[in-house]
């Protein structure tokens, strides 16, 4: 009986040890995820919007791009969307475009969200998190400011105020 308890305790300790080792490994390697840095060329990608139109980042060359990663379930994302929409209307004719990337949600959920908030800037869905991973995004909302030459001029995570969005749009206006 004692031998059996010893074996069980040893197995439990081994499992716990493996779990701790995995957690440490996962935490140490997640920071090695390649994040697109300020000054880098923004990686090109192509995603389809809610109307079936393909949006390729390189098609926006010559314009500033406000690239925003978000989700309908994210409270700060919900709060900043009307501000982004307002500034989109102010800057779209001045060479600044908004490209909004929803992470892995259904078209139905995204469409309902966009209709409820009356959003009319381009919204694409990153179904497999490919673009999110290429850009190294791990916290939402995340925003990349891309200049007319396709270079990342700023990266920002967290909720944006309307004033901050306007400031960002001015920064990437060609």
C-alpha positions as CSV (number, residue, x, y, z in Angstrom):
1,X,0.0,0.0,0.0
2,X,2.8,2.4,0.9
3,X,4.6,1.6,-2.3
4,X,1.5,2.4,-4.3
5,X,1.1,5.8,-2.6
6,X,4.7,6.6,-3.3
7,X,4.2,5.8,-7.0
8,X,1.0,7.9,-7.1
9,X,2.7,10.9,-5.4
10,X,5.7,10.6,-7.7
11,X,3.4,10.6,-10.7
12,X,1.5,13.6,-9.4
13,X,4.8,15.5,-8.8
14,X,6.0,14.7,-12.3
15,X,2.8,16.0,-13.9
16,X,3.0,19.1,-11.8
17,X,6.6,19.6,-12.6
18,X,5.9,19.2,-16.3
19,X,3.1,21.7,-16.1
20,X,5.3,24.3,-14.4
21,X,8.1,23.6,-17.0
22,X,5.6,24.1,-19.8
23,X,4.3,27.3,-18.3
24,X,7.8,28.7,-17.9
25,X,8.7,27.7,-21.5
26,X,5.5,29.2,-22.9
27,X,6.0,32.5,-21.0
28,X,9.6,32.8,-22.0
29,X,9.0,32.1,-25.7
30,X,5.9,34.2,-26.2
31,X,7.9,37.4,-26.0
32,X,10.0,36.1,-28.9
33,X,7.0,36.4,-31.2
34,X,8.1,38.8,-33.9
35,X,6.3,42.0,-33.6
36,X,6.4,44.5,-36.4
37,X,8.5,47.4,-35.1
38,X,8.4,51.1,-35.8
39,X,10.4,51.8,-38.9
40,X,9.7,48.4,-40.4
41,X,7.9,47.9,-43.7
42,X,4.3,46.9,-42.8
43,X,3.9,43.2,-44.0
44,X,1.5,43.0,-46.9
45,X,-1.7,41.0,-46.5
46,X,-5.0,40.5,-48.3
47,X,-8.3,39.9,-46.5
48,X,-12.0,40.2,-47.6
49,X,-14.4,42.7,-46.2
50,X,-18.1,42.3,-45.3
51,X,-19.2,43.1,-48.8
52,X,-16.8,40.5,-50.4
53,X,-14.2,43.1,-51.5
54,X,-10.6,42.1,-51.2
55,X,-8.4,44.6,-49.3
56,X,-4.6,44.3,-49.8
57,X,-2.5,46.6,-47.6
58,X,-0.2,47.4,-50.6
59,X,-3.2,48.8,-52.5
60,X,-3.2,51.7,-50.0
61,X,0.4,52.7,-50.9
62,X,0.5,56.5,-51.2
63,X,-2.0,56.9,-48.4
64,X,-1.7,56.7,-44.6
65,X,-3.3,53.6,-43.1
66,X,-4.8,53.4,-39.6
67,X,-4.6,49.6,-39.1
68,X,-6.7,48.5,-36.1
69,X,-7.0,45.0,-34.7
70,X,-10.1,44.3,-32.6
71,X,-12.9,42.0,-31.5
72,X,-16.7,42.5,-30.9
73,X,-16.3,41.0,-27.4
74,X,-13.6,43.5,-26.4
75,X,-15.1,46.4,-24.3
76,X,-12.3,49.0,-25.2
77,X,-12.7,48.0,-28.9
78,X,-16.4,48.7,-28.7
79,X,-15.8,52.1,-27.1
80,X,-13.3,53.3,-29.7
81,X,-15.1,52.2,-32.8
82,X,-17.5,55.2,-33.1
83,X,-14.5,57.5,-32.6
84,X,-12.6,55.7,-35.4
85,X,-15.7,56.0,-37.6
86,X,-15.9,59.8,-37.0
87,X,-12.3,60.4,-37.8
88,X,-12.5,58.1,-40.8
89,X,-15.1,60.5,-42.2
90,X,-12.8,63.5,-41.4
91,X,-9.7,62.0,-43.0
92,X,-10.7,59.6,-45.8
93,X,-10.7,62.4,-48.4
94,X,-7.3,63.6,-47.1
95,X,-5.4,60.4,-47.9
96,X,-5.8,58.5,-44.6
97,X,-7.6,55.1,-44.7
98,X,-8.9,52.9,-41.9
99,X,-8.5,49.2,-42.2
100,X,-10.1,47.4,-39.4
101,X,-9.2,43.8,-38.7
102,X,-11.6,41.7,-36.6
103,X,-10.0,38.6,-35.1
104,X,-11.6,35.2,-35.8
105,X,-15.3,36.0,-35.5
106,X,-18.2,35.1,-37.7
107,X,-19.4,37.5,-40.4
108,X,-22.8,37.5,-38.8
109,X,-21.4,38.8,-35.4
110,X,-19.2,41.4,-37.1
111,X,-22.0,42.6,-39.4
112,X,-24.4,43.0,-36.5
113,X,-21.8,44.9,-34.5
114,X,-21.0,47.2,-37.5
115,X,-24.7,47.8,-38.2
116,X,-25.5,48.6,-34.5
117,X,-22.7,51.1,-34.4
118,X,-23.3,52.4,-38.0
119,X,-19.6,51.7,-38.9
120,X,-18.8,52.3,-42.6
121,X,-15.0,52.0,-42.8
122,X,-13.6,48.7,-44.3
123,X,-13.8,45.8,-41.9
124,X,-12.1,42.6,-42.7
125,X,-11.9,39.3,-40.7
126,X,-8.7,37.5,-39.9
127,X,-10.3,34.1,-39.7
128,X,-7.1,32.1,-38.9
129,X,-5.2,34.9,-37.0
130,X,-2.6,34.8,-39.7
131,X,-2.3,38.6,-40.0
132,X,-2.5,39.0,-36.2
133,X,0.4,36.6,-35.8
134,X,2.5,38.2,-38.6
135,X,2.1,41.6,-36.9
136,X,2.8,40.0,-33.4
137,X,-0.5,41.3,-31.9
138,X,-1.3,39.7,-28.6
139,X,-3.5,42.3,-26.9
140,X,-6.6,44.0,-28.3
141,X,-7.2,46.6,-29.4
142,X,-4.0,47.2,-31.2
143,X,-3.3,49.9,-33.8
144,X,-0.5,50.3,-36.3
145,X,0.0,53.6,-38.0
146,X,1.4,53.1,-41.5
147,X,2.7,56.0,-43.6
148,X,2.2,56.6,-47.3
149,X,5.4,54.6,-48.1
150,X,4.2,51.5,-46.2
151,X,6.4,52.0,-43.1
152,X,5.1,51.5,-39.6
153,X,5.4,54.9,-37.8
154,X,3.7,53.9,-34.5
155,X,2.3,50.9,-32.7
156,X,-0.3,51.4,-29.9
157,X,-2.2,48.9,-27.7
158,X,-5.2,49.8,-25.7
159,X,-8.3,51.9,-26.0
160,X,-8.1,55.1,-28.0
161,X,-9.9,58.4,-27.4
162,X,-11.2,60.4,-30.2
163,X,-8.5,63.0,-29.7
164,X,-5.8,60.3,-29.8
165,X,-7.3,58.9,-33.1
166,X,-7.3,62.4,-34.6
167,X,-3.7,62.9,-33.5
168,X,-2.8,59.6,-35.1
169,X,-4.6,60.4,-38.4
170,X,-2.7,63.7,-38.6
171,X,0.6,61.8,-38.0
172,X,0.0,59.6,-41.1
173,X,-1.7,62.1,-43.4
174,X,0.4,62.3,-46.6
